[in-house]
Amino acid sequence: QVQLVESGGGLVQDGGSLRLSCAASGRTSSLYAVGWFRQAPGKEREFVSAVGWTTGGTNFADSVKGRFTISRDNAKNTVYLQMNRLKPEDTAVYYCAARTGSYYRLGDKRGYEYWGQGTQVTVSS
């Protein structure tokens, strides 16, 4: 059992930055990867980024590549998503997700069994 709590969302102007945090608790030793997904109104939840819990390997959606950075602090059981040069199209509810299995690709939301409640990110134009 793993629980996830996101924080750091808010309102930022076009071109600004935000850092999201995802604090994990419970059986974190079983984790394979932790990722971020986002969902805008009327849109399907989409993959943003993920990091391997033990390997540190990262993956990014093309839409955020070069602007977002993901990192993790295993000692603190926390994953961060640094978002730079934000655009209005980045506006969405951002969800932290975790997985213990490795069958699905990192960007496939079907592979994640634990989800946080989400944090709102709004980028004004």
Residue pairs with C-beta under 8 A, 6 or more apart in sequence:
1 26
1 27
2 24
2 25
2 26
2 27
2 28
2 30
2 31
2 98
2 100
2 114
3 24
3 25
3 26
3 114
4 22
4 23
4 24
4 96
4 97
4 98
4 114
4 115
4 116
5 22
5 23
5 25
5 96
5 116
5 117
6 20
6 21
6 22
6 94
6 95
6 96
6 116
6 117
6 118
6 119
7 20
7 21
7 23
7 119
8 18
8 19
8 20
8 21
8 119
9 18
9 20
9 94
9 119
9 120
9 121
10 18
10 120
10 121
10 122
11 122
11 124
12 18
12 86
12 121
12 122
12 123
12 124
13 123
13 124
14 86
14 87
14 88
14 123
14 124
14 125
15 85
15 86
15 87
16 86
16 123
17 82
17 83
17 84
17 85
17 86
18 83
18 86
18 121
19 80
19 81
19 82
19 83
20 36
20 80
20 81
20 83
20 94
20 96
20 119
20 121
21 78
21 79
21 80
22 34
22 36
22 78
22 79
22 80
22 81
22 96
22 116
23 76
23 77
23 78
24 31
24 34
24 77
24 78
24 79
24 98
25 77
28 53
28 77
30 100
31 53
31 98
31 99
31 100
32 52
32 53
32 54
32 99
32 100
32 101
32 102
33 50
33 51
33 52
33 53
33 98
33 99
33 102
33 106
34 50
34 51
34 53
34 72
34 79
34 96
34 97
34 98
34 99
35 47
35 48
35 49
35 50
35 51
35 96
35 97
35 98
35 99
35 106
35 107
35 112
36 47
36 48
36 49
36 50
36 70
36 79
36 81
36 94
36 95
36 96
36 97
37 45
37 46
37 47
37 48
37 94
37 95
37 97
37 109
37 112
38 45
38 46
38 48
38 90
38 92
38 93
38 94
38 95
38 121
39 45
39 46
39 92
39 93
39 95
39 118
40 91
40 92
40 93
43 92
45 95
45 109
46 61
47 61
47 106
47 107
47 108
47 109
48 60
48 61
48 64
48 68
48 81
48 94
49 58
49 59
49 60
49 61
49 64
49 68
49 70
49 81
50 58
50 59
50 70
50 106
50 107
51 57
51 58
51 59
51 70
51 71
51 72
51 79
52 58
53 72
53 74
54 74
56 72
58 70
59 106
59 107
60 68
60 70
61 107
63 89
64 83
64 90
67 83
67 84
67 85
67 86
68 81
68 82
68 83
68 84
69 81
69 82
69 84
70 79
70 80
70 81
70 82
71 79
71 80
71 82
72 78
72 79
72 80
73 79
73 80
79 96
81 94
83 90
83 121
86 121
86 123
87 123
88 123
88 124
88 125
89 123
90 121
90 123
91 121
91 122
91 123
92 121
93 118
93 119
93 120
93 121
94 118
94 119
94 120
94 121
95 115
95 116
95 117
95 118
96 115
96 116
97 109
97 112
97 114
97 115
97 116
98 112
98 113
98 114
99 111
99 112
99 113
99 114
100 113
101 111
101 113
102 111
103 111
104 110
104 111
105 111
